[in-house]
Amino acid sequence: MKKWKSHKHNRRRRRETWWKIVTTTGDRDVVDKCHFTSESARILIGEIMGSNRDLENIKQNINDVQNKMKNIIDVLGRI
């Protein structure tokens, strides 16, 4: 499960908001979009792609269950 947590820090009199991505594999800190680095962007893109893949798998599983339920209803309707 992924959660976003906001952390505010004062560095050199400049306020920055840090976002922590809490995942099952570990935590990653990222900064506001104006402070993104290539590495933080890659991390976020990877997280989004992983989440998208997970959602597609869930969607497919739901479709499979719905098809099985339709088949069961059809069989029960014939009895």
Phi, psi and omega in degrees: 000138182251140179226147174255130178235133179268133176229126180254134180229146173257120178230123179051044179061018178244129182271127178236142175258124178255140177247130179255126176264116181261116181236173178287341182264347179151173182255146177226138177259137177224156182250174178309158185302330179288349181244015180296145171247170177301321181293315180294325177295317178298320179298312180296318179298318177298318178296318180296316180296319178296318178294321179297318178298317178299316180295321177297319178296318178297316179300316179295318178298320178297316179298319178298315180296318179298318178295319177297319179296319178298318178297318179297317179297319178299315180295315180295329179291336180277343184281000000 
